[in-house]
């Protein structure tokens, strides 16, 4: 779903592309680099978009290590390493989308709780606020 959203914002000549004034940030997690579907497309989006409009971070768990404990790099580690930026974006009105296997959500939610504490807020309250403002979107299976 997010690929189509990014394609609409950065590749197609649409009203959405012309009206989009924000920034997009994709954190894509896969086990191996062979699982990076559409990488060439994402690379093209980054090359053709305005500087700073599209940020993409990869978490390739079997090939990359995290800087927190030296273990495998998962989406939650990217979130932890960029916690302040994520919360700054959220506070500025960003929408957060998670899509993937439902087993990924518990460690991501734990990480968001830790990041929230480091930012001086209570995650359960922040999450309620995000849901109330329709800024929180989860599609897991």
ZADO-1210 file (C-alpha; in nm, 4 decimals, padded with zeros to 6 digits):
<atoms>
<atom x="00.0000" y="00.0000" z="00.0000" code="UNK" pos="1"/>
<atom x="00.2724" y="00.2514" z="00.0872" code="UNK" pos="2"/>
<atom x="00.4501" y="00.1868" z="-00.2426" code="UNK" pos="3"/>
<atom x="00.1387" y="00.2987" z="-00.4299" code="UNK" pos="4"/>
<atom x="00.1112" y="00.6045" z="-00.2077" code="UNK" pos="5"/>
<atom x="00.4740" y="00.7010" z="-00.2724" code="UNK" pos="6"/>
<atom x="00.4343" y="00.6320" z="-00.6436" code="UNK" pos="7"/>
<atom x="00.1403" y="00.8711" z="-00.6548" code="UNK" pos="8"/>
<atom x="00.3346" y="01.1418" z="-00.4709" code="UNK" pos="9"/>
<atom x="00.6692" y="01.1093" z="-00.6451" code="UNK" pos="10"/>
<atom x="00.6259" y="00.9414" z="-00.9852" code="UNK" pos="11"/>
<atom x="00.2857" y="01.0206" z="-01.1330" code="UNK" pos="12"/>
<atom x="00.1878" y="01.3598" z="-01.2645" code="UNK" pos="13"/>
<atom x="-00.1122" y="01.3946" z="-01.0343" code="UNK" pos="14"/>
<atom x="-00.2803" y="01.6653" z="-00.8358" code="UNK" pos="15"/>
<atom x="-00.1638" y="01.4826" z="-00.5219" code="UNK" pos="16"/>
<atom x="00.1994" y="01.5195" z="-00.6331" code="UNK" pos="17"/>
<atom x="00.1596" y="01.8898" z="-00.7012" code="UNK" pos="18"/>
<atom x="-00.0216" y="01.9552" z="-00.3736" code="UNK" pos="19"/>
<atom x="00.2046" y="01.7456" z="-00.1502" code="UNK" pos="20"/>
<atom x="00.3983" y="01.9845" z="00.0692" code="UNK" pos="21"/>
<atom x="00.5253" y="01.7427" z="00.3293" code="UNK" pos="22"/>
<atom x="00.7950" y="01.4826" z="00.3556" code="UNK" pos="23"/>
<atom x="00.7681" y="01.1060" z="00.3367" code="UNK" pos="24"/>
<atom x="00.9801" y="00.8564" z="00.5267" code="UNK" pos="25"/>
<atom x="00.9768" y="00.4870" z="00.4489" code="UNK" pos="26"/>
<atom x="01.1395" y="00.2380" z="00.6851" code="UNK" pos="27"/>
<atom x="01.1383" y="-00.0905" z="00.4979" code="UNK" pos="28"/>
<atom x="01.2284" y="-00.4123" z="00.6750" code="UNK" pos="29"/>
<atom x="01.3082" y="-00.7392" z="00.5010" code="UNK" pos="30"/>
<atom x="01.5171" y="-01.0453" z="00.5964" code="UNK" pos="31"/>
<atom x="01.7558" y="-01.0319" z="00.2969" code="UNK" pos="32"/>
<atom x="01.8329" y="-00.7749" z="00.0287" code="UNK" pos="33"/>
<atom x="01.6787" y="-01.0062" z="-00.2306" code="UNK" pos="34"/>
<atom x="01.3476" y="-00.9244" z="-00.0625" code="UNK" pos="35"/>
<atom x="01.3772" y="-00.5538" z="-00.1433" code="UNK" pos="36"/>
<atom x="01.1016" y="-00.5442" z="-00.3984" code="UNK" pos="37"/>
<atom x="01.0760" y="-00.2183" z="-00.5914" code="UNK" pos="38"/>
<atom x="01.4164" y="-00.0882" z="-00.4739" code="UNK" pos="39"/>
<atom x="01.4907" y="00.0519" z="-00.8199" code="UNK" pos="40"/>
<atom x="01.1568" y="00.2313" z="-00.8101" code="UNK" pos="41"/>
<atom x="01.2261" y="00.3761" z="-00.4646" code="UNK" pos="42"/>
<atom x="01.5755" y="00.4827" z="-00.5766" code="UNK" pos="43"/>
<atom x="01.4215" y="00.6611" z="-00.8751" code="UNK" pos="44"/>
<atom x="01.1708" y="00.8351" z="-00.6484" code="UNK" pos="45"/>
<atom x="01.4537" y="00.9628" z="-00.4313" code="UNK" pos="46"/>
<atom x="01.6566" y="01.0813" z="-00.7316" code="UNK" pos="47"/>
<atom x="01.3659" y="01.2684" z="-00.8882" code="UNK" pos="48"/>
<atom x="01.2106" y="01.4172" z="-00.5741" code="UNK" pos="49"/>
<atom x="01.3124" y="01.7479" z="-00.4231" code="UNK" pos="50"/>
<atom x="01.5980" y="01.7167" z="-00.1733" code="UNK" pos="51"/>
<atom x="01.4738" y="01.6055" z="00.1676" code="UNK" pos="52"/>
<atom x="01.1233" y="01.5159" z="00.0452" code="UNK" pos="53"/>
<atom x="01.1683" y="01.1382" z="00.0580" code="UNK" pos="54"/>
<atom x="01.3752" y="00.9551" z="00.3155" code="UNK" pos="55"/>
<atom x="01.4164" y="00.5784" z="00.2929" code="UNK" pos="56"/>
<atom x="01.5813" y="00.3602" z="00.5555" code="UNK" pos="57"/>
<atom x="01.6254" y="-00.0130" z="00.5100" code="UNK" pos="58"/>
<atom x="01.6364" y="-00.2700" z="00.7884" code="UNK" pos="59"/>
<atom x="01.7714" y="-00.5906" z="00.6330" code="UNK" pos="60"/>
<atom x="01.7750" y="-00.8167" z="00.9343" code="UNK" pos="61"/>
<atom x="02.0005" y="-01.0975" z="00.8138" code="UNK" pos="62"/>
<atom x="02.2541" y="-00.8655" z="00.6527" code="UNK" pos="63"/>
<atom x="02.2687" y="-00.5544" z="00.8708" code="UNK" pos="64"/>
<atom x="02.3445" y="-00.4972" z="01.2364" code="UNK" pos="65"/>
<atom x="02.1991" y="-00.2359" z="01.4647" code="UNK" pos="66"/>
<atom x="02.4074" y="00.0133" z="01.6591" code="UNK" pos="67"/>
<atom x="02.2183" y="-00.0535" z="01.9825" code="UNK" pos="68"/>
<atom x="02.3348" y="-00.4050" z="02.0684" code="UNK" pos="69"/>
<atom x="02.5103" y="-00.5175" z="01.7510" code="UNK" pos="70"/>
<atom x="02.2350" y="-00.7684" z="01.6703" code="UNK" pos="71"/>
<atom x="02.0161" y="-00.7917" z="01.3640" code="UNK" pos="72"/>
<atom x="01.8698" y="-00.4665" z="01.2335" code="UNK" pos="73"/>
<atom x="01.4898" y="-00.4529" z="01.2457" code="UNK" pos="74"/>
<atom x="01.2427" y="-00.1692" z="01.1892" code="UNK" pos="75"/>
<atom x="01.2209" y="-00.1062" z="01.5643" code="UNK" pos="76"/>
<atom x="01.5961" y="-00.0358" z="01.5736" code="UNK" pos="77"/>
<atom x="01.5621" y="00.2243" z="01.2988" code="UNK" pos="78"/>
<atom x="01.2814" y="00.3804" z="01.5023" code="UNK" pos="79"/>
<atom x="01.4937" y="00.3782" z="01.8195" code="UNK" pos="80"/>
<atom x="01.7918" y="00.5310" z="01.6392" code="UNK" pos="81"/>
<atom x="01.5708" y="00.8075" z="01.4958" code="UNK" pos="82"/>
<atom x="01.3293" y="00.8492" z="01.7854" code="UNK" pos="83"/>
<atom x="01.3539" y="01.2241" z="01.8243" code="UNK" pos="84"/>
<atom x="01.3038" y="01.2815" z="01.4522" code="UNK" pos="85"/>
<atom x="01.0027" y="01.0489" z="01.4477" code="UNK" pos="86"/>
<atom x="00.8374" y="01.2204" z="01.7435" code="UNK" pos="87"/>
<atom x="00.9151" y="01.5649" z="01.6008" code="UNK" pos="88"/>
<atom x="00.7419" y="01.4602" z="01.2795" code="UNK" pos="89"/>
<atom x="00.4460" y="01.3170" z="01.4722" code="UNK" pos="90"/>
<atom x="00.4135" y="01.6358" z="01.6760" code="UNK" pos="91"/>
<atom x="00.4148" y="01.8324" z="01.3492" code="UNK" pos="92"/>
<atom x="00.1173" y="01.6286" z="01.2238" code="UNK" pos="93"/>
<atom x="00.2790" y="01.3325" z="01.0481" code="UNK" pos="94"/>
<atom x="00.0797" y="01.0181" z="00.9863" code="UNK" pos="95"/>
<atom x="00.2345" y="00.6857" z="01.0863" code="UNK" pos="96"/>
<atom x="00.1636" y="00.3718" z="00.8825" code="UNK" pos="97"/>
<atom x="00.2703" y="00.0177" z="00.9679" code="UNK" pos="98"/>
<atom x="00.2117" y="-00.2647" z="00.7255" code="UNK" pos="99"/>
<atom x="00.3364" y="-00.6217" z="00.7506" code="UNK" pos="100"/>
<atom x="00.3263" y="-00.9291" z="00.9658" code="UNK" pos="101"/>
<atom x="00.1436" y="-00.8789" z="01.2954" code="UNK" pos="102"/>
<atom x="00.4380" y="-01.0291" z="01.4842" code="UNK" pos="103"/>
<atom x="00.6400" y="-00.7175" z="01.4072" code="UNK" pos="104"/>
<atom x="00.4123" y="-00.4878" z="01.6076" code="UNK" pos="105"/>
<atom x="00.4906" y="-00.5887" z="01.9691" code="UNK" pos="106"/>
<atom x="00.8631" y="-00.5003" z="01.9493" code="UNK" pos="107"/>
<atom x="00.7817" y="-00.1838" z="01.7537" code="UNK" pos="108"/>
<atom x="00.5296" y="-00.0766" z="02.0181" code="UNK" pos="109"/>
<atom x="00.7831" y="-00.1530" z="02.2929" code="UNK" pos="110"/>
<atom x="01.0365" y="00.0644" z="02.1116" code="UNK" pos="111"/>
<atom x="00.7864" y="00.3468" z="02.0702" code="UNK" pos="112"/>
<atom x="00.7174" y="00.3272" z="02.4442" code="UNK" pos="113"/>
<atom x="01.0909" y="00.3622" z="02.5163" code="UNK" pos="114"/>
<atom x="01.1282" y="00.6497" z="02.2704" code="UNK" pos="115"/>
<atom x="00.8246" y="00.8241" z="02.4199" code="UNK" pos="116"/>
<atom x="00.9796" y="00.8025" z="02.7664" code="UNK" pos="117"/>
<atom x="01.3023" y="00.9525" z="02.6341" code="UNK" pos="118"/>
<atom x="01.0944" y="01.2355" z="02.4842" code="UNK" pos="119"/>
<atom x="00.9178" y="01.2969" z="02.8162" code="UNK" pos="120"/>
<atom x="00.5772" y="01.1614" z="02.7248" code="UNK" pos="121"/>
<atom x="00.3628" y="00.8591" z="02.7996" code="UNK" pos="122"/>
<atom x="00.3246" y="00.6321" z="02.4965" code="UNK" pos="123"/>
<atom x="-00.0282" y="00.5151" z="02.5781" code="UNK" pos="124"/>
<atom x="-00.1436" y="00.8774" z="02.5884" code="UNK" pos="125"/>
<atom x="00.0464" y="00.9668" z="02.2712" code="UNK" pos="126"/>
<atom x="-00.1005" y="00.6654" z="02.0921" code="UNK" pos="127"/>
<atom x="-00.4537" y="00.7612" z="02.1996" code="UNK" pos="128"/>
<atom x="-00.3910" y="01.1110" z="02.0668" code="UNK" pos="129"/>
<atom x="-00.2606" y="00.9755" z="01.7351" code="UNK" pos="130"/>
<atom x="-00.5637" y="00.7506" z="01.6963" code="UNK" pos="131"/>
<atom x="-00.8007" y="01.0341" z="01.7836" code="UNK" pos="132"/>
<atom x="-00.6306" y="01.2574" z="01.5235" code="UNK" pos="133"/>
<atom x="-00.6345" y="00.9781" z="01.2619" code="UNK" pos="134"/>
<atom x="-00.2530" y="00.9862" z="01.2477" code="UNK" pos="135"/>
<atom x="-00.2078" y="00.6163" z="01.3373" code="UNK" pos="136"/>
<atom x="-00.2616" y="00.3504" z="01.0703" code="UNK" pos="137"/>
<atom x="-00.1795" y="-00.0189" z="01.1091" code="UNK" pos="138"/>
<atom x="-00.2398" y="-00.2884" z="00.8514" code="UNK" pos="139"/>
<atom x="-00.0998" y="-00.6180" z="00.9744" code="UNK" pos="140"/>
<atom x="-00.1851" y="-00.9760" z="00.8889" code="UNK" pos="141"/>
</atoms>
